[in-house]
Amino acid sequence: MFSKKVKKGYVLYQNENGPEIGTSKDRVIIQDGCVFKDLAGTGELLPYEDWRLGYEERAKDLAARLPVEMIAGLMLYSPL
């Protein structure tokens, strides 16, 4: 379960056993009694949007969805 607090210009969702989700748009997914940001705007929970998964699994899923041009741009921006 979760609680919802409407603030001026944004909404905060506090998941009972998870993180607080803040969004300025009403683009959230409610699944299994938890709230997730709908970052892709698809209306379905994608693995990289699911905070219950490990960071490696989420990162791999997101990287698999990025076009080569965006990956190249991120590599140029990286301080490494």
Phi and psi restraints in degrees (value plus and minus 20) as a CYANA .aco file:
   2 PHE   PHI    -171.3  -131.3
   2 PHE   PSI     143.3   183.3
   3 SER   PHI    -137.4   -97.4
   3 SER   PSI     135.7   175.7
   4 LYS   PHI    -146.5  -106.5
   4 LYS   PSI     109.4   149.4
   5 LYS   PHI    -142.9  -102.9
   5 LYS   PSI      99.7   139.7
   6 VAL   PHI    -109.8   -69.8
   6 VAL   PSI     101.3   141.3
   7 LYS   PHI    -130.1   -90.1
   7 LYS   PSI     157.3   197.3
   8 LYS   PHI     -94.4   -54.4
   8 LYS   PSI      86.1   126.1
   9 GLY   PHI      71.3   111.3
   9 GLY   PSI     -24.1    15.9
  10 TYR   PHI    -178.1  -138.1
  10 TYR   PSI     149.6   189.6
  11 VAL   PHI    -148.4  -108.4
  11 VAL   PSI     118.0   158.0
  12 LEU   PHI    -131.2   -91.2
  12 LEU   PSI     110.9   150.9
  13 TYR   PHI    -135.5   -95.5
  13 TYR   PSI     103.9   143.9
  14 GLN   PHI    -124.7   -84.7
  14 GLN   PSI      90.5   130.5
  15 ASN   PHI     -94.5   -54.5
  15 ASN   PSI     118.3   158.3
  16 GLU   PHI     -77.2   -37.2
  16 GLU   PSI     -66.1   -26.1
  17 ASN   PHI    -143.0  -103.0
  17 ASN   PSI      21.0    61.0
  18 GLY   PHI    -179.6  -139.6
  18 GLY   PSI    -188.7  -148.7
  19 PRO   PHI     -95.0   -55.0
  19 PRO   PSI     143.3   183.3
  20 GLU   PHI    -103.8   -63.8
  20 GLU   PSI     112.4   152.4
  21 ILE   PHI    -131.2   -91.2
  21 ILE   PSI     104.5   144.5
  22 GLY   PHI    -134.3   -94.3
  22 GLY   PSI     117.0   157.0
  23 THR   PHI    -167.0  -127.0
  23 THR   PSI     122.8   162.8
  24 SER   PHI    -110.9   -70.9
  24 SER   PSI     -33.1     6.9
  25 LYS   PHI    -137.6   -97.6
  25 LYS   PSI     140.4   180.4
  26 ASP   PHI    -109.3   -69.3
  26 ASP   PSI      29.6    69.6
  27 ARG   PHI    -124.8   -84.8
  27 ARG   PSI      58.6    98.6
  28 VAL   PHI    -147.6  -107.6
  28 VAL   PSI     138.5   178.5
  29 ILE   PHI    -138.4   -98.4
  29 ILE   PSI     110.7   150.7
  30 ILE   PHI    -128.2   -88.2
  30 ILE   PSI      97.5   137.5
  31 GLN   PHI    -162.9  -122.9
  31 GLN   PSI     115.1   155.1
  32 ASP   PHI      35.2    75.2
  32 ASP   PSI      12.7    52.7
  33 GLY   PHI      56.5    96.5
  33 GLY   PSI      -9.3    30.7
  34 CYS   PHI    -139.7   -99.7
  34 CYS   PSI     138.5   178.5
  35 VAL   PHI    -130.2   -90.2
  35 VAL   PSI     118.1   158.1
  36 PHE   PHI    -154.6  -114.6
  36 PHE   PSI     127.1   167.1
  37 LYS   PHI     -92.6   -52.6
  37 LYS   PSI     116.6   156.6
  38 ASP   PHI    -111.9   -71.9
  38 ASP   PSI      54.8    94.8
  39 LEU   PHI     -83.6   -43.6
  39 LEU   PSI     -55.4   -15.4
  40 ALA   PHI    -105.3   -65.3
  40 ALA   PSI     -33.7     6.3
  41 GLY   PHI      50.8    90.8
  41 GLY   PSI       5.2    45.2
  42 THR   PHI    -110.1   -70.1
  42 THR   PSI     -38.9     1.1
  43 GLY   PHI      63.0   103.0
  43 GLY   PSI     -23.1    16.9
  44 GLU   PHI    -143.2  -103.2
  44 GLU   PSI     129.5   169.5
  45 LEU   PHI     -98.6   -58.6
  45 LEU   PSI      93.5   133.5
  46 LEU   PHI    -111.1   -71.1
  46 LEU   PSI     133.7   173.7
  47 PRO   PHI     -73.9   -33.9
  47 PRO   PSI     -59.5   -19.5
  48 TYR   PHI     -92.0   -52.0
  48 TYR   PSI     -34.2     5.8
  49 GLU   PHI    -110.8   -70.8
  49 GLU   PSI     -29.7    10.3
  50 ASP   PHI    -111.0   -71.0
  50 ASP   PSI      81.4   121.4
  51 TRP   PHI     -87.5   -47.5
  51 TRP   PSI     -30.1     9.9
  52 ARG   PHI     -96.7   -56.7
  52 ARG   PSI     -38.8     1.2
  53 LEU   PHI    -104.6   -64.6
  53 LEU   PSI     141.7   181.7
  54 GLY   PHI     -90.1   -50.1
  54 GLY   PSI     136.5   176.5
  55 TYR   PHI     -84.2   -44.2
  55 TYR   PSI     -53.1   -13.1
  56 GLU   PHI     -86.6   -46.6
  56 GLU   PSI     -63.8   -23.8
  57 GLU   PHI     -83.7   -43.7
  57 GLU   PSI     -61.4   -21.4
  58 ARG   PHI     -85.8   -45.8
  58 ARG   PSI     -62.6   -22.6
  59 ALA   PHI     -85.1   -45.1
  59 ALA   PSI     -61.6   -21.6
  60 LYS   PHI     -82.8   -42.8
  60 LYS   PSI     -61.6   -21.6
  61 ASP   PHI     -84.2   -44.2
  61 ASP   PSI     -64.8   -24.8
  62 LEU   PHI     -84.2   -44.2
  62 LEU   PSI     -64.8   -24.8
  63 ALA   PHI     -80.5   -40.5
  63 ALA   PSI     -56.2   -16.2
  64 ALA   PHI     -87.8   -47.8
  64 ALA   PSI     -42.0    -2.0
  65 ARG   PHI    -111.8   -71.8
  65 ARG   PSI     -35.4     4.6
  66 LEU   PHI     -98.9   -58.9
  66 LEU   PSI     118.7   158.7
  67 PRO   PHI     -90.8   -50.8
  67 PRO   PSI     135.9   175.9
  68 VAL   PHI     -75.6   -35.6
  68 VAL   PSI     -58.6   -18.6
  69 GLU   PHI     -81.5   -41.5
  69 GLU   PSI     -59.2   -19.2
  70 MET   PHI     -91.5   -51.5
  70 MET   PSI     -59.4   -19.4
  71 ILE   PHI     -82.2   -42.2
  71 ILE   PSI     -63.8   -23.8
  72 ALA   PHI     -81.2   -41.2
  72 ALA   PSI     -61.1   -21.1
  73 GLY   PHI     -83.5   -43.5
  73 GLY   PSI     -59.5   -19.5
  74 LEU   PHI     -87.0   -47.0
  74 LEU   PSI     -56.3   -16.3
  75 MET   PHI     -86.7   -46.7
  75 MET   PSI     -56.5   -16.5
  76 LEU   PHI     -89.6   -49.6
  76 LEU   PSI     -51.6   -11.6
  77 TYR   PHI    -100.7   -60.7
  77 TYR   PSI     -42.7    -2.7
  78 SER   PHI     -81.7   -41.7
  78 SER   PSI     116.0   156.0
  79 PRO   PHI     -95.6   -55.6
  79 PRO   PSI     -24.7    15.3
